[in-house]
Amino acid sequence: MGLKAKFNIVMAVAFLVGLGLAAFLSNQALRESGRQQVLRDAGLIVAQAAAVRGYTATEIEPLLREQMKARFLPHSVPNWAAQTVWRSMQKQYPDYNFKEAALNPTNPADRATDWEADIIEQFRKDPKLTEWVTTRDTPAGPVLVLAKPVRITNPACLLCHTSPKEAPQTMVDLYGPNNGFGWKLNETIGAQIATVPMAVVNKQADRLLMLYVGGLAVVFAVVIVLLNVMLHYIVVKPVRQMSTAANDISLGNMDAPEVEVKGSDEIASLAESFNRMRRSLANAMKMLGS
């Protein structure tokens, strides 16, 4: 096996190992970057819902308080307002979702599904838990889930949710006496859950990874070609000339031309030494012949 073949095999093995390691680390970094981007999107959804809730509680509910005595208006309920605003936005972002799920909601439409109930149970088990992040598979692909607990920290909330007798009659007339009662102070009754699809960022990560790996492959190809050219002209060609000259001399052909010396590197120094040895050998043969 020639010197260039051995050199190329070693370079190829080193490149494949390096490329595999670089691809693995880059993939991890790109996936994590994409996940953080999706998490920021989910955080913005929850923050927007919190802003709508606060605005409704401080600005809208006081304005509707008198009208509520005659007819219950869900517009005064913070979570209803937050979800209604989000449903309007969802027309532009159909793959994104937000829900204030509850185990025992006043509005049956807010009742938690099985997987949402599991998240709520996590908050109920740990009162200090303020955020839950996970991923789940859906028919449309993986989604990131960001959830924050809904806890009863304001005693005023219990005026409508302790029992049907204490709740406003207009609310009971609208939703019935069987839903949204029995809540307790500091109890976790639900969770704000935002889901954001990860398919887009995953595809972007895959595309960037392919571009990165492809770029490394092109760079390696250019480097290996340049190194082969340098190896041929700086090492292989001079060594072959010296090998041919040494073979001729060993067969008694002392008229073979000297090896051409170019440059001042180690190969050139070797060629000069070889030429001196050849001349010394030729002189010695002449002396013996005389």
WOBEL-V759805 format. One record per backbone hydrogen bond with DSSP energy under -0.5 kcal/mol. CO is the residue of the C=O (numbers start at 1). NH is the residue of the N-H. If there is no record, write none. Layout:
co & nh
CO & NH
CO & NH
This chain:
co & nh
2 & 6
3 & 7
4 & 8
5 & 9
6 & 10
7 & 11
8 & 12
9 & 13
10 & 14
11 & 15
12 & 16
13 & 17
14 & 18
15 & 19
16 & 20
17 & 21
18 & 22
19 & 23
20 & 24
21 & 25
22 & 26
23 & 27
24 & 28
25 & 29
26 & 30
27 & 31
28 & 32
29 & 33
30 & 34
31 & 35
32 & 36
33 & 37
34 & 38
35 & 39
36 & 40
37 & 41
38 & 42
39 & 43
40 & 44
41 & 45
42 & 46
43 & 47
44 & 48
45 & 49
46 & 50
47 & 51
48 & 52
49 & 53
50 & 54
51 & 55
52 & 56
53 & 57
54 & 58
55 & 59
55 & 60
56 & 61
59 & 63
60 & 64
61 & 65
62 & 65
64 & 68
66 & 69
67 & 70
67 & 71
72 & 74
73 & 76
74 & 77
76 & 78
77 & 81
78 & 82
79 & 83
80 & 84
81 & 85
82 & 86
83 & 87
84 & 88
85 & 89
86 & 90
88 & 91
89 & 92
89 & 93
93 & 96
97 & 195
99 & 101
99 & 193
101 & 191
102 & 112
106 & 108
107 & 110
108 & 111
110 & 102
113 & 117
114 & 118
115 & 119
116 & 120
117 & 121
118 & 122
119 & 123
120 & 124
121 & 125
122 & 126
125 & 127
126 & 129
132 & 147
134 & 145
136 & 143
138 & 141
141 & 138
142 & 198
143 & 136
144 & 146
144 & 196
145 & 134
146 & 194
147 & 132
148 & 192
149 & 151
150 & 189
150 & 190
151 & 153
152 & 186
153 & 155
154 & 157
155 & 158
156 & 159
157 & 160
157 & 161
158 & 162
161 & 182
161 & 183
162 & 182
163 & 166
163 & 167
168 & 171
168 & 172
169 & 173
170 & 174
171 & 175
172 & 176
184 & 187
187 & 152
187 & 189
189 & 103
189 & 104
190 & 150
191 & 101
191 & 193
192 & 148
192 & 194
193 & 99
194 & 146
195 & 97
196 & 144
198 & 202
199 & 203
200 & 204
201 & 205
202 & 206
203 & 207
204 & 208
205 & 209
206 & 210
207 & 211
208 & 212
209 & 213
210 & 214
211 & 215
212 & 216
213 & 217
214 & 218
215 & 219
216 & 220
217 & 221
218 & 222
219 & 223
220 & 224
221 & 225
222 & 226
223 & 227
224 & 228
225 & 229
226 & 230
227 & 231
228 & 232
229 & 233
230 & 234
231 & 235
231 & 236
232 & 237
235 & 239
236 & 240
237 & 241
238 & 242
239 & 243
240 & 244
241 & 245
242 & 246
243 & 247
244 & 248
245 & 249
246 & 250
247 & 251
248 & 253
249 & 252
252 & 254
253 & 256
260 & 262
265 & 269
266 & 270
267 & 271
268 & 272
269 & 273
270 & 274
271 & 275
272 & 276
273 & 277
274 & 278
275 & 279
276 & 280
277 & 281
278 & 282
279 & 283
280 & 284
281 & 285
282 & 286
283 & 287
284 & 288
285 & 289
286 & 290
